[in-house]
């Protein structure tokens, strides 16, 4: 339960940070049979697929390190599916990661074009 609560809080913090950087949120928690995309947004004319990763602290590595090749491949497949069902195959897009560390002090970092 604690982990789920932390994840929900991280997604809300990420959403606020993205809005403060002029991203327009299109959708949160897009889910299909393949999996889930945390946030889909627009940055100008670019569709941005955002993966939110958080850690209580960095004792065991940074949040962004958890977006491994397997996760990247899954996100690419999800994004392709999203673009196809929304007739957006010609749209410019990219993948950003929002990395959040809660302790010792809150740190939120947007990593543009992460992979």
JOLIN-V694378 format. One record per backbone hydrogen bond with DSSP energy under -0.5 kcal/mol. NH is the residue of the N-H (numbers start at 1). CO is the residue of the C=O. If there is no record, write none. Layout:
[[NH:CO] [NH:CO]]
//
This chain:
[[5:1] [6:2] [7:3] [8:4] [9:5] [10:6] [11:7] [12:8] [13:9] [14:10] [15:11] [16:12] [17:13] [18:14] [19:15] [20:16] [21:17] [21:18] [22:19] [23:18] [24:42] [25:23] [26:40] [27:40] [29:38] [30:37] [32:35] [35:32] [37:30] [39:50] [40:27] [41:48] [42:24] [43:46] [44:42] [46:43] [47:92] [48:41] [49:47] [49:94] [50:39] [50:48] [51:49] [51:96] [52:50] [53:51] [53:98] [55:100] [61:58] [65:62] [66:63] [67:64] [68:66] [72:68] [73:69] [74:70] [75:71] [76:72] [77:73] [78:74] [79:75] [80:76] [81:77] [82:78] [83:79] [84:80] [85:81] [86:82] [87:84] [88:83] [91:88] [94:47] [96:49] [96:94] [97:111] [98:51] [99:97] [99:109] [100:53] [100:98] [101:107] [102:55] [103:56] [107:101] [109:99] [111:97] [111:109] [112:110] [114:95] [114:111] [115:95]]
//
